[in-house]
């Protein structure tokens, strides 16, 4: 007799590309981008995962905004370090 099991799993969704965040996939995708390079928007700056095409205008705006925020944080850290 087979039974059913119900499992609750918490999932996080990236606020840039809207994909579910998978830490293992993010690590693999990050390594691929570092080794082989990436086309602008192909690699999400929020979750470090490959972003699937087609890239919507909304995704591109979120991507540009997040990148600018990250760059500003780095400049601020460098000026205080």
GUZA-877135 format. One record per atom (N, C-alpha, C): residue number from 1; x, y, z; residue in three letters. Coordinates in Angstrom, 1 decimal, padded with zeros to 4 digits, m for minus. Layout:
# GUZA-877135
+-----+--------+--------+--------+---------+
| num |     xx |     yy |     zz | residuo |
+-----+--------+--------+--------+---------+
| NUM |      X |      Y |      Z |     ALA |
...
+-----+--------+--------+--------+---------+
***
This chain:
# GUZA-877135
+-----+--------+--------+--------+---------+
| num |     xx |     yy |     zz | residuo |
+-----+--------+--------+--------+---------+
|   1 |  000.8 | m001.2 |  000.0 |     UNK |
|   1 |  000.0 |  000.0 |  000.0 |     UNK |
|   1 |  000.9 |  001.2 |  000.0 |     UNK |
|   2 |  000.7 |  002.1 | m001.0 |     UNK |
|   2 |  001.5 |  003.3 | m001.1 |     UNK |
|   2 |  000.8 |  004.5 | m000.4 |     UNK |
|   3 |  001.6 |  005.3 |  000.3 |     UNK |
|   3 |  001.0 |  006.4 |  001.0 |     UNK |
|   3 |  001.5 |  007.7 |  000.3 |     UNK |
|   4 |  000.8 |  008.8 |  000.7 |     UNK |
|   4 |  001.2 |  010.1 |  000.2 |     UNK |
|   4 |  001.9 |  010.9 |  001.3 |     UNK |
|   5 |  002.8 |  011.7 |  000.9 |     UNK |
|   5 |  003.5 |  012.5 |  001.8 |     UNK |
|   5 |  003.4 |  014.0 |  001.3 |     UNK |
|   6 |  003.0 |  014.8 |  002.3 |     UNK |
|   6 |  002.9 |  016.2 |  002.0 |     UNK |
|   6 |  004.1 |  016.9 |  002.6 |     UNK |
|   7 |  004.8 |  017.7 |  001.8 |     UNK |
|   7 |  006.0 |  018.4 |  002.2 |     UNK |
|   7 |  005.9 |  019.9 |  001.9 |     UNK |
|   8 |  006.1 |  020.7 |  002.9 |     UNK |
|   8 |  006.1 |  022.2 |  002.8 |     UNK |
|   8 |  007.5 |  022.7 |  002.5 |     UNK |
|   9 |  007.7 |  023.3 |  001.5 |     UNK |
|   9 |  009.1 |  023.9 |  001.1 |     UNK |
|   9 |  008.9 |  025.4 |  000.9 |     UNK |
|  10 |  009.8 |  026.1 |  001.6 |     UNK |
|  10 |  009.8 |  027.5 |  001.4 |     UNK |
|  10 |  010.6 |  027.9 |  000.2 |     UNK |
|  11 |  010.2 |  028.8 | m000.6 |     UNK |
|  11 |  010.9 |  029.1 | m001.8 |     UNK |
|  11 |  011.0 |  030.7 | m001.9 |     UNK |
|  12 |  012.1 |  031.2 | m002.3 |     UNK |
|  12 |  012.3 |  032.6 | m002.5 |     UNK |
|  12 |  012.3 |  032.9 | m003.9 |     UNK |
|  13 |  011.7 |  034.0 | m004.3 |     UNK |
|  13 |  011.7 |  034.5 | m005.7 |     UNK |
|  13 |  012.5 |  035.7 | m005.8 |     UNK |
|  14 |  013.3 |  035.8 | m006.8 |     UNK |
|  14 |  014.2 |  036.9 | m007.1 |     UNK |
|  14 |  013.3 |  038.1 | m007.5 |     UNK |
|  15 |  013.6 |  039.3 | m006.9 |     UNK |
|  15 |  012.8 |  040.5 | m007.2 |     UNK |
|  15 |  013.3 |  041.2 | m008.5 |     UNK |
|  16 |  014.4 |  040.7 | m009.1 |     UNK |
|  16 |  014.8 |  041.2 | m010.4 |     UNK |
|  16 |  014.2 |  040.4 | m011.6 |     UNK |
|  17 |  014.6 |  039.1 | m011.6 |     UNK |
|  17 |  014.1 |  038.2 | m012.7 |     UNK |
|  17 |  012.9 |  037.5 | m012.5 |     UNK |
|  18 |  012.4 |  037.4 | m011.2 |     UNK |
|  18 |  011.2 |  036.8 | m010.8 |     UNK |
|  18 |  011.2 |  035.2 | m010.8 |     UNK |
|  19 |  012.4 |  034.7 | m010.9 |     UNK |
|  19 |  012.6 |  033.2 | m010.9 |     UNK |
|  19 |  012.7 |  032.8 | m009.5 |     UNK |
|  20 |  012.3 |  031.5 | m009.2 |     UNK |
|  20 |  012.6 |  030.9 | m007.9 |     UNK |
|  20 |  014.1 |  030.8 | m007.7 |     UNK |
|  21 |  014.6 |  031.1 | m006.6 |     UNK |
|  21 |  016.0 |  031.1 | m006.3 |     UNK |
|  21 |  016.4 |  029.7 | m005.9 |     UNK |
|  22 |  017.4 |  029.2 | m006.7 |     UNK |
|  22 |  018.0 |  027.9 | m006.4 |     UNK |
|  22 |  019.5 |  028.1 | m006.2 |     UNK |
|  23 |  020.0 |  028.0 | m005.0 |     UNK |
|  23 |  021.3 |  028.3 | m004.6 |     UNK |
|  23 |  022.3 |  027.5 | m005.4 |     UNK |
|  24 |  022.0 |  026.2 | m005.6 |     UNK |
|  24 |  023.0 |  025.4 | m006.4 |     UNK |
|  24 |  023.0 |  025.8 | m007.9 |     UNK |
|  25 |  021.9 |  026.1 | m008.4 |     UNK |
|  25 |  021.8 |  026.6 | m009.8 |     UNK |
|  25 |  022.6 |  028.0 | m009.9 |     UNK |
|  26 |  022.4 |  028.8 | m008.9 |     UNK |
|  26 |  023.0 |  030.1 | m008.9 |     UNK |
|  26 |  024.5 |  030.0 | m008.9 |     UNK |
|  27 |  025.0 |  029.0 | m008.1 |     UNK |
|  27 |  026.5 |  028.8 | m008.1 |     UNK |
|  27 |  027.0 |  028.3 | m009.5 |     UNK |
|  28 |  026.3 |  027.4 | m010.1 |     UNK |
|  28 |  026.7 |  026.9 | m011.4 |     UNK |
|  28 |  026.6 |  028.0 | m012.4 |     UNK |
|  29 |  025.5 |  028.7 | m012.5 |     UNK |
|  29 |  025.4 |  029.8 | m013.5 |     UNK |
|  29 |  026.4 |  030.9 | m013.3 |     UNK |
|  30 |  026.7 |  031.2 | m012.0 |     UNK |
|  30 |  027.8 |  032.2 | m011.7 |     UNK |
|  30 |  029.1 |  031.7 | m012.3 |     UNK |
|  31 |  029.4 |  030.5 | m012.1 |     UNK |
|  31 |  030.7 |  029.9 | m012.6 |     UNK |
|  31 |  030.7 |  030.0 | m014.1 |     UNK |
|  32 |  029.6 |  029.6 | m014.7 |     UNK |
|  32 |  029.6 |  029.7 | m016.2 |     UNK |
|  32 |  029.8 |  031.1 | m016.7 |     UNK |
|  33 |  029.2 |  032.1 | m016.0 |     UNK |
|  33 |  029.3 |  033.5 | m016.5 |     UNK |
|  33 |  030.7 |  034.0 | m016.3 |     UNK |
|  34 |  031.3 |  033.6 | m015.1 |     UNK |
|  34 |  032.7 |  034.0 | m014.9 |     UNK |
|  34 |  033.7 |  033.4 | m015.9 |     UNK |
|  35 |  033.5 |  032.1 | m016.2 |     UNK |
|  35 |  034.4 |  031.4 | m017.1 |     UNK |
|  35 |  034.2 |  031.8 | m018.6 |     UNK |
|  36 |  032.9 |  031.9 | m019.0 |     UNK |
|  36 |  032.6 |  032.1 | m020.4 |     UNK |
|  36 |  032.1 |  033.5 | m020.8 |     UNK |
|  37 |  031.8 |  034.3 | m019.8 |     UNK |
|  37 |  031.2 |  035.6 | m020.1 |     UNK |
|  37 |  029.7 |  035.5 | m020.2 |     UNK |
|  38 |  029.1 |  036.6 | m020.3 |     UNK |
|  38 |  027.6 |  036.7 | m020.4 |     UNK |
|  38 |  027.2 |  037.9 | m021.2 |     UNK |
|  39 |  026.2 |  037.8 | m021.9 |     UNK |
|  39 |  025.5 |  038.9 | m022.6 |     UNK |
|  39 |  024.8 |  039.7 | m021.6 |     UNK |
|  40 |  024.7 |  041.0 | m021.8 |     UNK |
|  40 |  024.0 |  041.9 | m020.9 |     UNK |
|  40 |  022.6 |  041.3 | m020.7 |     UNK |
|  41 |  022.1 |  041.3 | m019.5 |     UNK |
|  41 |  020.8 |  040.8 | m019.1 |     UNK |
|  41 |  020.6 |  039.3 | m019.0 |     UNK |
|  42 |  021.6 |  038.5 | m019.6 |     UNK |
|  42 |  021.5 |  037.1 | m019.6 |     UNK |
|  42 |  021.7 |  036.5 | m018.2 |     UNK |
|  43 |  022.4 |  037.2 | m017.3 |     UNK |
|  43 |  022.8 |  036.8 | m016.0 |     UNK |
|  43 |  022.1 |  037.8 | m015.0 |     UNK |
|  44 |  021.2 |  037.3 | m014.2 |     UNK |
|  44 |  020.5 |  038.2 | m013.2 |     UNK |
|  44 |  021.5 |  038.7 | m012.2 |     UNK |
|  45 |  021.5 |  040.0 | m012.0 |     UNK |
|  45 |  022.3 |  040.6 | m011.0 |     UNK |
|  45 |  021.7 |  040.5 | m009.6 |     UNK |
|  46 |  020.5 |  040.0 | m009.5 |     UNK |
|  46 |  019.8 |  039.8 | m008.2 |     UNK |
|  46 |  020.1 |  038.5 | m007.6 |     UNK |
|  47 |  019.9 |  037.4 | m008.3 |     UNK |
|  47 |  020.1 |  036.1 | m007.8 |     UNK |
|  47 |  021.2 |  035.3 | m008.4 |     UNK |
|  48 |  021.9 |  035.9 | m009.3 |     UNK |
|  48 |  023.1 |  035.2 | m010.0 |     UNK |
|  48 |  022.8 |  034.0 | m010.8 |     UNK |
|  49 |  021.5 |  033.9 | m011.2 |     UNK |
|  49 |  021.1 |  032.8 | m012.1 |     UNK |
|  49 |  020.9 |  033.3 | m013.5 |     UNK |
|  50 |  021.1 |  032.4 | m014.5 |     UNK |
|  50 |  020.8 |  032.7 | m015.9 |     UNK |
|  50 |  019.4 |  033.1 | m016.0 |     UNK |
|  51 |  019.1 |  034.2 | m016.7 |     UNK |
|  51 |  017.8 |  034.7 | m017.0 |     UNK |
|  51 |  017.3 |  034.2 | m018.4 |     UNK |
|  52 |  016.2 |  033.7 | m018.4 |     UNK |
|  52 |  015.7 |  033.1 | m019.7 |     UNK |
|  52 |  015.2 |  034.2 | m020.6 |     UNK |
|  53 |  015.4 |  034.1 | m021.9 |     UNK |
|  53 |  014.8 |  035.0 | m022.9 |     UNK |
|  53 |  013.4 |  034.7 | m023.1 |     UNK |
|  54 |  012.6 |  035.5 | m023.6 |     UNK |
|  54 |  012.9 |  036.9 | m024.0 |     UNK |
|  54 |  012.9 |  037.8 | m022.7 |     UNK |
|  55 |  013.8 |  038.8 | m022.7 |     UNK |
|  55 |  013.9 |  039.7 | m021.5 |     UNK |
|  55 |  012.9 |  040.9 | m021.7 |     UNK |
|  56 |  012.0 |  041.0 | m020.8 |     UNK |
|  56 |  011.0 |  042.0 | m020.9 |     UNK |
|  56 |  011.6 |  043.4 | m020.6 |     UNK |
|  57 |  011.0 |  044.4 | m021.1 |     UNK |
|  57 |  011.4 |  045.8 | m020.7 |     UNK |
|  57 |  011.4 |  046.0 | m019.2 |     UNK |
|  58 |  010.5 |  045.4 | m018.5 |     UNK |
|  58 |  010.4 |  045.6 | m017.0 |     UNK |
|  58 |  011.6 |  044.9 | m016.4 |     UNK |
|  59 |  011.9 |  043.7 | m016.9 |     UNK |
|  59 |  013.1 |  043.0 | m016.3 |     UNK |
|  59 |  014.4 |  043.8 | m016.6 |     UNK |
|  60 |  014.5 |  044.3 | m017.8 |     UNK |
|  60 |  015.7 |  045.1 | m018.1 |     UNK |
|  60 |  015.8 |  046.4 | m017.2 |     UNK |
|  61 |  014.7 |  047.0 | m016.9 |     UNK |
|  61 |  014.7 |  048.2 | m016.0 |     UNK |
|  61 |  015.1 |  047.7 | m014.6 |     UNK |
|  62 |  014.5 |  046.6 | m014.1 |     UNK |
|  62 |  014.9 |  046.1 | m012.7 |     UNK |
|  62 |  016.4 |  045.8 | m012.7 |     UNK |
|  63 |  016.9 |  045.2 | m013.8 |     UNK |
|  63 |  018.3 |  044.7 | m013.9 |     UNK |
|  63 |  019.2 |  046.0 | m013.8 |     UNK |
|  64 |  018.9 |  047.0 | m014.6 |     UNK |
|  64 |  019.7 |  048.2 | m014.6 |     UNK |
|  64 |  019.6 |  048.9 | m013.2 |     UNK |
|  65 |  018.5 |  049.0 | m012.6 |     UNK |
|  65 |  018.3 |  049.6 | m011.3 |     UNK |
|  65 |  019.2 |  048.8 | m010.2 |     UNK |
|  66 |  019.1 |  047.5 | m010.2 |     UNK |
|  66 |  019.8 |  046.7 | m009.2 |     UNK |
|  66 |  021.3 |  046.9 | m009.4 |     UNK |
|  67 |  021.7 |  046.9 | m010.7 |     UNK |
|  67 |  023.2 |  047.0 | m011.0 |     UNK |
|  67 |  023.7 |  048.4 | m010.5 |     UNK |
|  68 |  022.9 |  049.4 | m010.7 |     UNK |
|  68 |  023.3 |  050.8 | m010.3 |     UNK |
|  68 |  023.4 |  050.8 | m008.7 |     UNK |
|  69 |  022.4 |  050.1 | m008.1 |     UNK |
|  69 |  022.5 |  050.1 | m006.6 |     UNK |
|  69 |  023.7 |  049.4 | m006.1 |     UNK |
|  70 |  024.0 |  048.2 | m006.7 |     UNK |
|  70 |  025.2 |  047.5 | m006.3 |     UNK |
|  70 |  026.5 |  048.3 | m006.5 |     UNK |
|  71 |  026.6 |  049.0 | m007.7 |     UNK |
|  71 |  027.7 |  049.8 | m007.9 |     UNK |
|  71 |  027.9 |  050.9 | m006.9 |     UNK |
|  72 |  026.8 |  051.6 | m006.6 |     UNK |
|  72 |  026.8 |  052.6 | m005.6 |     UNK |
|  72 |  027.2 |  052.1 | m004.2 |     UNK |
|  73 |  026.8 |  050.9 | m003.8 |     UNK |
|  73 |  027.2 |  050.3 | m002.6 |     UNK |
|  73 |  028.7 |  050.1 | m002.6 |     UNK |
|  74 |  029.2 |  049.6 | m003.7 |     UNK |
|  74 |  030.7 |  049.3 | m003.8 |     UNK |
|  74 |  031.5 |  050.6 | m003.7 |     UNK |
|  75 |  031.0 |  051.7 | m004.3 |     UNK |
|  75 |  031.7 |  053.0 | m004.2 |     UNK |
|  75 |  031.7 |  053.5 | m002.8 |     UNK |
|  76 |  030.5 |  053.3 | m002.1 |     UNK |
|  76 |  030.4 |  053.8 | m000.7 |     UNK |
|  76 |  031.3 |  053.0 |  000.2 |     UNK |
|  77 |  031.4 |  051.7 |  000.0 |     UNK |
|  77 |  032.2 |  050.8 |  000.8 |     UNK |
|  77 |  033.7 |  051.1 |  000.6 |     UNK |
|  78 |  034.1 |  051.4 | m000.6 |     UNK |
|  78 |  035.5 |  051.7 | m001.0 |     UNK |
|  78 |  035.8 |  053.1 | m000.3 |     UNK |
|  79 |  034.9 |  054.0 | m000.3 |     UNK |
|  79 |  035.2 |  055.3 |  000.3 |     UNK |
|  79 |  035.3 |  055.3 |  001.8 |     UNK |
|  80 |  034.7 |  054.3 |  002.4 |     UNK |
|  80 |  034.8 |  054.2 |  003.9 |     UNK |
|  80 |  035.8 |  053.2 |  004.3 |     UNK |
|  81 |  036.4 |  052.4 |  003.4 |     UNK |
|  81 |  037.4 |  051.4 |  003.7 |     UNK |
|  81 |  038.7 |  051.8 |  003.7 |     UNK |
+-----+--------+--------+--------+---------+
***
